[in-house]
């Protein structure tokens, strides 16, 4: 996840340790800081209602993942986690990511939603460090209502 608009200078400073040595303790701390700032930006936007774009992505993930076996879902989860190891640009709808287990290119927010849904399906309650619980629950209600 990348740092949002509320912290423009922080984005550059938090990316630097990751670029220098992505497998260092400093890079891990920079990623954690970036995740916290991205989450705070996301939370500020959704204080009133869940983010509808995130609900849409969670609903899409629920529909896609319903057709997968547990092994396929586990493999896809690993692909998503690896794709996001340096963070997803969740506040940039122009960002695009690809993984083998999903057709097409997807935004950073979509990738985080896909990972969140996959993890909740495999291990409910898993904390990814990015709270999409409200969006996930709303997507499940929509899916159940349409069944």
C-alpha angles and dihedrals in degrees: 000000000000130000114266135230095278091069106036097158092046093061093064094043093049094048094053099074090046091052093048097048115353093188098053130107089245091055090051090052091047090052090049091050091048090051092052093050093046090049092049091051090048092049092050090056095048102045093117104037136355115278104266093208089057090047088053092050092047091049090049090050093049090053094046095045094048087075095052127094117233089258093051091048091050091050092049091049090055091049091051093047092049092048089054099043090110092039136267121254094238095172096050112079089187092064113104132198134180133201127179094239095059128058118238134356123307138196122251091254091051091052092051090049092049091050092046093051093045092052093046090052092050100035113010113215095029110154112222093177090252115086114221096150096120093048092045093050092049091050090051091051091051092048093048092048091053094049 
